[in-house]
C-alpha cells in the first residue's frame, strides 16, 4: 500500500496540456471587449410594419 501511495504522489499531470492563465485572461478580456463593441452599436434596426389597409364599406 505504501508503494501505491508513493507512485501516486510521484505521478504528476501533464503541465503542457494546461492552458496558460495569462492567455485565458486575455481571451476573457477580448470577449468582454467584443460584447462592449456590440452594445455600443445598438440593437439592429427594426423594419416598420406596413399599416393594414382599411376595408371599404
N, C-alpha and C positions, 0 to 999 in steps of 0.2 A: 504494500500500500504506500509505503514511503517512496518507493521508486516511481509509482504512478504520480504522486504529488510533485516530485522533483521534475519529472518530464513535463507535466502540465505547466509548471512555473517557468520552465525553460522555453516553452513554445511562445512565440510572440506572433501577433497578427502582422500581416504584411503592411509596412508603412507606405509603400508605393501606391497601394490601392486607395488610401485615404485622400480625400480632396484637400488641397491647401486651404487653410482657414482664410487667408487673405484673398484668395481667388473667389471663394464662396461669398465673402463680404462684398467684394467688388461687383459680383454678379447681382447680388441683392440690391445694391445701390443703383446699378444700371436699370433693374426692373422698376425701382421706385421712380427713377428719372423718366422712364418711358411712360409710366402712369401719369406723372405730373404733366408731361407734354400733351398727353391725350386729353386731360381735363382742361388745359388752357385753350385747346382748340374749340371746346364746347361740344354740345351734342350735335349729331348730324341734323341738317335742315330737314324739316318735315314738308312733305308736299301738301299743298292746300287741297282739300276735297272740293270738288265742284258742287255747287248747291243743287239740290234736287229740283227738277222742274215742276212747276205747278200744273195741275191738270186744268184743262178748260172746262168751264161749267156748261 
